[in-house]
Amino acid sequence: MKSSISHAMPLLAALVITAPALAAETCSNLTRINTVDIVNGPNRALVPVSINGVQELFLLDTGGDISQVSRDLVQQLKLPVREGHVKMLDLYGNASSDQVVIEDFGLGRMKGKDIQMMVQPNPDFARGTRYVGLLAADLMGKYDVELDFGGNKLNYYLPDHCEGRVVYWQPSVVAVVPIKLKGTHLSIPVTLDGHTLTAEIDTGSPGTNLRADIAKRVFGVTADSSGSTPIQSTSMPGAFGRVFSTLGFEGVQVSNPRVAVLPNLVGKNDRDNTVQTGSLIKREDDDIDAADMLIGMDVLKKLHIYMAFGERRLYISSAGDNGVAADLAKVPH
């Protein structure tokens, strides 16, 4: 669930992990410092958190910049709202700078006090769901993060390990994919029907999406093309679905992915969407470096992903390809 912001907040730095400190000039074996259960939903990955002593579920959202709470939760817990220094935008055109302070926040072994968290810009966000907020990239990037969808675990590791020595589960096939980071947005190269595109890994999106302008320019596909199926959505007019042949990650492939082709509406409902200095075309909210597509949970749930942020690499295998079980202490260094 991608959001665009004007600034990023170092939220992870405000949390304390009861584990060995980041250290080590020399590389070492993998050290796991936090593990959180992933609660499965239909194409959703939810994680348990505590907010002022109340147990809740957040949506795991690697495509978001910063972690957020719903407006309904703010009202339920009577959290005072103030204007923050961050403007958040969502894919549906909503904008907000509202912020709250959470006195006690917990994520597994991570604990924090007086955590500043943004309020989700969509007033209907999370209604009718089991979750009340988003766990985004600001609570991930300081450490290595493993998304083990086969084992339903979100794991955190110290990044002081030897380079390339992270795939402890010993799959038969593993893809090593370079990461490009823009702020907290993580994009990787993928191939869709043989065409190389940039894609964001977005666990907050239930489905995999492709920008409409890319679909037209690269594949010659529009809503009127043969094989395109209209998507009935009042918030995304003109959206349509299409089944492609293959989606590839450096050797690991997903067959017949169904992709939603969406228009770009970021900033559409922002009342303060002013023109950028020095430009007669672009506006402040225009995402000129947006990825070509978002890889959502319909695809990601089939994968096992290790995010080595310090190496700028992802290690990807099939979620069910665990090979021979390995002990973390035996990972070579």
Secondary structure as UniProt FT lines:
FT   STRAND          3..5
FT   HELIX           11..14
FT   STRAND          15..17
FT   STRAND          32..37
FT   STRAND          39..41
FT   TURN            42..43
FT   STRAND          44..51
FT   TURN            52..53
FT   STRAND          54..60
FT   TURN            62..63
FT   STRAND          68..69
FT   HELIX           71..77
FT   STRAND          82..90
FT   TURN            91..92
FT   STRAND          95..107
FT   TURN            108..109
FT   STRAND          110..119
FT   TURN            123..128
FT   STRAND          133..135
FT   HELIX           137..139
FT   TURN            140..142
FT   STRAND          144..148
FT   TURN            149..152
FT   STRAND          153..157
FT   TURN            163..164
FT   TURN            168..169
FT   STRAND          175..178
FT   STRAND          180..182
FT   TURN            183..184
FT   STRAND          185..192
FT   TURN            193..194
FT   STRAND          195..201
FT   TURN            203..204
FT   STRAND          208..211
FT   HELIX           212..219
FT   TURN            223..224
FT   TURN            226..227
FT   STRAND          229..230
FT   TURN            237..238
FT   STRAND          240..243
FT   STRAND          246..249
FT   TURN            250..251
FT   STRAND          252..255
FT   STRAND          258..262
FT   TURN            266..269
FT   TURN            271..272
FT   TURN            277..278
FT   TURN            284..285
FT   TURN            288..289
FT   STRAND          293..295
FT   HELIX           297..300
FT   TURN            301..302
FT   STRAND          303..308
FT   TURN            309..312
FT   STRAND          313..318
FT   TURN            319..320
FT   HELIX           328..330
//
